[in-house]
Amino acid sequence: MKPVGIPQGSIYVRLFHGRKDPEEDLDGWGADGPVLGPFEWYHSTYLHHIRVGCWPPLEDIEWEITAVDGLVYYDGMFYGDVSVVSAEFLRDSIEEFDPDKAQHPDACKRARGGLNESPSSGQTGERE
């Protein structure tokens, strides 16, 4: 049964296997993250460019979620696992998506080529 008040066909992005530092070695599964949505669609290219789209009344709006070294960044945490689920399978509480939380502070600088692409490349992230 679909939860009340959720548009039919909505999807949600569930984040888990989280850590505060992308270099952190986890002994277990890491932290569970939020369930974000509702969205109408999800698209990912090489887990580098992730985009989600929202239901009306915010029709025709899309947001980008930052990925850093194969980890999804959201609200100060890096998540190794992402699931896209329908409303019918939700068992977690839903957090309203905040596009500002989905942008790593260095993402804009990297996109413009001002910072090294990967902190694990042996570089310090300083301007090239």
N, C-alpha and C positions, 0 to 999 in steps of 0.2 A: 504494500500500500504506500502510495506517495504521501510524504509529509504535507500537511495543509499549508496553503499559501505559496507553494513552490511551483513555478510554471512547468507544465508537462514538457519533457524533453530536456530539462536543464541538466547540465553536467557540473561537476565539482572537481577541483584539483586538491588532492590530499597529499601533504608533504610529511615525510618521516625519514628516519635515519639521520637526524640532525646533529650538528655540532657548531660551536661558536667560531672555530678556526678551521679553514679548509685543510690545513696540514695535520690536524689532530688525528691520531690513530685511535680508533674506537675499540674497546674491549667487547662491547655488546652492540646493540642496534642503534644506540644513540637516542636522541630525544624525538618524541612524537611532535609533529608540527600541526599547523592549522589545517582545516578543511575550508577552502576558499570557493566562493561562488555566490549565486548561480551564474553560470556562463552558458552561452549558446554554443560556443565552439572553442576548440583548443588546437593549436598548431605549433609544432616544434621542428626546427631544422638543425640537425646534428647536435641537439641539446645545447645549442649556442644561442639561437634566436627562438624565444618562446613567446607566443602571443595567445591571448585569450580575448574572447568577445562576450559582451554582456547583453542580457535581455532588455527589451523595452521597459521603462521609458528611455533608457540610455542606448537606444538603437543605433547601429552603425558606429559604435565606439569600440576601439580595441586598445589593449594595454600590452606592454612588453614586460616580461619577468626576466631578471638578469640571471645568467648562468655564468659561474666562475669555475674554471677547471673541472667542468663536468658536474658541478654541484649547483643546485638552484638556491639563490639567495632570496630570503624573505625575512624582514623585521630583525635583522642582526644575526640571523642564523643561516647556515649552509646545510642543505638537505640533499642526501644522496639518492633518495627514492621519491618518485612521483607517481601517483596513481590518478587516473581520470575515472571518476565513478558517476553513476546516475543517482538521482535523488532516492530512488527505490532501495538503494543499497547503503545509504548513509546510516552510520551508527555513532558518529562523532558529532560534536557540536560544530556549527558552521560559523566561520568568521567572515564578516563582510570584507571583500577584497579592497585593499588600499594600495593603489599603484605606487605611491611614494615608498612603501615598505618593500616593494619588489625591485628597487633600483639600488644596486651596490654603489657606494659613494665614488668608487673609481671607474664605474662602468662607462660614463660619458667620456672620460679621458682616454680609456682604452679604445673606445669606438673611433675616436679621432686620431688614433695612432700616437698619442702623446705619452702613453705608458706602455711598458712591456706587456705583452699579452698574458703572460703566465708568471705568477710569483714563483712557481716551482721551476722556472727555466734557469735558475741560478742568478737571475738578475734581482736587483733590489726594488724595481718598480720606478726607478728614477727616469727622468726624461732622457730619451735617446739622442 
